Amino acid sequence: MKKFTLFLSAMTMAAGAFAAAPEVGGHYVIKSNRGGNYLAYDAAGLAHERHDYTTHLYRTGDVAANCIWTVSAGSAEGTVVLKNYTADAYLVAFSDELTTGAYKNIIANTSEEAVDLSVTECANFAGAYSISIANTEGNVSIDADNWNNTFCGNWIPDDGGTAWFFTAIDLEEGDVDKALFTQVVAAEYIDQLNTYMAAVPQIVKNELVAGIEAIESLTGEDATAAKAAEVKTAALEAASEALATGLNDKVFAINNVRRADWECSGGSFLTTDVALGKFVNAESYDAEQAHFTFKAADGGYKICNVATGSYIGEGSAVTADEAAAVVVYPFLTNSGAYYGVSMPFAADHTGMGLNIDTNGNPLTTWSCTDAGSIWSLIDIEEDAIESIEAEKTPAPAKKGIYDLQGRQLAVPVRGINIIDGVKVYVK
């Protein structure tokens, strides 16, 4: 049986399809960790609702040319200058002066003159960077401003509000709107669909791939964020419908996505301990104790362990009585950085679901939107067939990084990547 798809921790990869440290000469959109909006420039200036200041900076979910920032080298070694693509406006000035040696109640703004900036990686937020005036006391950084969803304030580095993600934009083709749609908007929705790939069987992957292809084909008047979001939502709904009907009588290994990511002691695969009479964790899914049959019931499924014939019962108890088994209703969902299959006990996908925490406790019940309720389903039959075929027809690994459509990538993206011939799931 082939090895389980590798999970790369969110702590080692940047958020977003191409998020990385800004390089001199590049163009970037800058997205806030808090609120998930883009840093934009307004030539007219905007009054801040809490302070008597005007700023040209604001946050927006509708990415446009005024959200693009060009990076050049600063006058001091190790610094950069960020200039707005649409105007001679530079990050970052502040709308107030120093007060007793420290910035106080100030609002981030732009300057007509270039400003040397320090862009430093955030220790607490993978792939995110803080932006601050170089060599300033306290290293005050641009903040997304927790109190107002529009304007930018200032705060210390490594706070959630000062964590920003840089996504590179290739503007060589000259069509800025097209570049922003394909490289930011569409890429983000495609990225979201890709994140589920490692957690679902092939019948569900087919729906996700169809959604990705539909987003990639959007052109003309349909090339909008609203349309891409509509296509993504439809793909997720179709994938969830495939989960609702396509698992009957099939055998799966059930892996907890969060426990796998955290590499928790005892493993992340669900298994049955006959001696203890309860469901516990396992390091692998090689044994039948870690194989579960999904049996259609009441519009959902009852889950039966292959080795013991026991079912998941009320309160996640082990029961030999099929009539006492709980019914779960799988659907695709995410919780923070974790994407996969949730199995709530309600057909409307609300309330409690199957959950397991990071402390190695037995299977339990908890909110179906909690990260511990996110699972990956590995089709045992499909997995075995793939392994047999791979052994029959070994082929030299194709070097480089590719997506599932065989297109070569410069760097890994979130979702499934093929790196030197091996499928790798990047979070």
ABEGO torsion letter per residue (X at the ends): XBBBBBBBBAAABBBEAABBBBBBGBBBBBBBABGGBBBBBBAAEBBBAABBBBBABBBBABBBAAABBBBBBBABBGBBBBBBAABBBBOBBBABBBBGGBBBGBBBBBBABBBBBBBBBBAABBGBBBBBBBGBBGGBBBBAGAABAABBBBBBBGBAAABBBBBBBBAAAGBAAAAAAAAAAAAAAAAAAAAAAAABBAAAAAAAAAAAAAAAABBEAABBAAAAAAAAAAAAAAAAAAAAAAABGBBBBBBBAAAAAAGBBGEABBBBBAAAGBBBBBABAABAAABBBBBBBGGBBBBBBAAAGBBBBBGGBBBABAAABBBBBBBBBBBEABBEBBBBABAAGBEBBBBBBAAGBBBBBBBAABAAABBBBBBAAAAAAAAAAAAABBBBBBBEBBBAAGBBBABBBBEBBBBGGBBBBBX
